[in-house]
Amino acid sequence: MSSPATGLQSAVPLPAHLAVGDLAARSVAAAGAALAGTPNSSPDPQRVAAAYRSDRHLLIDGEQPDVWSPLSGFWRTADGWVRTHANYPHHAVALCAGLSLDTHASSDDLRALLAATSTQHAVAAVRARGGLCVPVRREDPATDAALRQHPIVAIERLGNAPKRALPRSNASRPLDGVRVLDLTRVIAGPVATRTLAFAGADVLRIDAPTRPEFAWQHLDTGHGKRTALVDIASESDLVESLLHDADVVVLGYRPEGLRRLGLSPKLLGERHPHLLIAQLTAWPGADSPRGFDSLVQAESGIAWCESADGETPGALPAQALDHSAGYLLAAGIADALRRRASEDGTWFVSTSLRRVAAELLGMPRRPESAHDESAQPPTNPETQSFTVGGHDVTTVVPAVTWPGAPTRYASLREWGADTASW
């Protein structure tokens, strides 16, 4: 991961024990440099900090949305700590089913039950029902060092295909004419595709109509995209048609689910060798289980690094693994598009939240920065407004930049409002 301009990294106001401001600056700068095809990009530190905490600045009709479930969080067990994630209704149901809790259980109910349950049993029981629960572990420097032996964003050649020239573009829209099929959810993948759309790509996000996205989640990361509802399993011919005419597909679903749908990178490369295939997972490898930023922070040791007292786990001041992975994946896609224009082959770009965590854990630490009042995140960042589905929406402005880049997002559409076509 290349470094941005001298002095930018330490100026990003995201105070933490770990060098999260440095990570954010490098990630956003890498995206800008790759999109422009130039070695240097100098994003504004205040904009970077605001973009990483964008959900905290999002307003819908003047109100901040409630983004966390009471069943999501850190919980003390009989012999340690676990971290749960239950923001989506189906994950909350699975969590309660795994622990034999009523579906209307409160946070107090969950706290009491987990306090009498071993970490191992809680994690196994929740996972067995498809829920999300991980042990809160101490960092493992040997594991992190091994992960850092691999590129933070891997670009691999999957097979044979002719060179594919990039459409003609201009400085403000370097990806103009590039079609991107977006099969991602939550934060990291949508940040990647939002970045591609900001650079001029035609991004079409498709979602299953049976799993609605939170309005706030889409409004926070949906800028510049079109969005349609498609049942991938029953409308496979439509999906194949979209893939046939796409330049890039970005995958954010669990690898097992993609294999079941015939959408694994290997199968996609065989059927559509012209595609640039990008994938983001929570953990490395083709068998990555479900995961979110908060869970990877807990499992990787970041939560203990950010503990305020050494006895209770803590968290980064932003979902920095998600955002960094998104910007870095966008950078890898831009680099691979140029590589595909000069070399033949089917190209695969990938990273994981856990690989990004290893990068952060290996960066120099500044313990005092967690309490440095001069480096607090902006409370009144630069914003812009949209009208979406009859609602007034306020979001932060873009952080990524390059010479000639726009300074505002061009559009923000209602989730699922478009047709599934190019």
Secondary structure, 3 states (H helix, E strand, C coil): CCCCCCCHHHHCCCCCCCCHHHHHHHHHHHHHHHHHCCCCCCCCHHHHHHHHCHHHHCEECCECCCCCCCCCEEEECCCCEEEECCCCHHHHHHHHHHCCCCCCCCHHHHHHHHHCCCHHHHHHHHHHCCCCEEECCCCCHHHHHHHCCCCCCEEEEEECCCCCCCCCCECCECCCCCEEEEECCCCHHHHHHHHHHHCCCEEEEEECCCCCCCHHHHHHHCCCCEEEECCCCCCHHHHHHHHHCCCEEEECCCHHHHHHCCCCHHHHHHHCCCCEEEEEECCCCCCCCCCCHHHHHHHHCHHHHCCCCCCCCCCCCCCHHHHHHHHHHHHHHHHHHHHHHHCCCEEEEEEEHHHHHHHHHCCCCCHHHHHCHHHCCCCCCCEEEEEECCEEEEEECCCCCCCCCCCCCCCCCCCCCCCCCC
